[in-house]
């Protein structure tokens, strides 16, 4: 039995275009993989610790080749537990909207917690950075109110899709497939419905094939 980890990064619930596409993906996935488990991390509902204080100190201890102790160790144990929860999956789904041309702060906070030396990546002077989450596919669903097609002036304002694709590849993902839902606001309700319908169909196809 495999496991799909779904990271939900929208607080809008049933009004969210990204959540709707994620549901279409999961429904198709469950048909294609009836024995698999689907786990959800809702970053807006999860108690995410602030990455500061002893937690930050522990990171620098690890980066310097040391081992955290005392309160640093206790803080690092929370980071390790969250990274381990992330790493046990076989397939991944991330669904998010665009906030101020980038990603929601809660998704960024979650990524800042789990993307850590020795847990999801390593570094050496000889080999540089190497990801540790290897051999697993990842589906990204990116909804946004405007349009940011490649090769247009708007593309330079898109810090959502490029960042997510880069940061997941940084920790080892080499099979990253992206569904974009745009525009959900510009162009009016008819354009939004066309974008949503197309994205839901593509998400369902991806859920069946991933």
C-alpha positions, 0 to 999 in steps of 0.5 A: 500500500502506498501513501499520497501526502496532500498539502493543502495551502488554502483557507478558502475551503469550498470556495478555493479553486486549488482545493477543487482541483486537488479533490478532482486529483484525489478522486481519480487517484483513489480509483487508480490506487484503491489500496493507497492511503491519502494523508492531508496536511492543512497548513492553515489548520496545523499548529506550525511552530515559529522557526526561531529561538532554539529551533533556529539555533539548532539548525546552525548547530547542525550546519556547523557539523554539531549535534543539538543538545538541551533545549535546542535538541527539543526544538530540533526534535519537532522539526525532525518529526515534521520532516519525517512525516513529510518524507514517509509518503510515496507521492505528493500533491500540493495545492495553493493559491497565489498571494501577492505574486508568491505563496501563502505565508503558512505554506512558506512557514511549513516549507521553512520548517521541513527543508533542513540540513540532514533531513531533506537535503545535504551539503558538502564542498565536494558535491554541493547541495543534494536533495534527500527526498528522491524517486517520488512524483509531485503534483503542484496545483497553482491557482491565481487571479491573474494570468502569468504565461511564460514569455509575457511581462506578467511572467516576471511577476510570478513567484509562485510556480517558479519558487515551488518547482525550484524548492521541491527540486532542491530537496530531490524531486525530479518528477514535478508536474504542475496544473495552473488555474488562471485567471480566476479573477481577471477576465470575469466569471466566465473566464474563471469557469473555463480555467477551473473546468480545464484545470479540474480535468487536467488534475483528474488526468494527473491523479490517474497517471501519477 
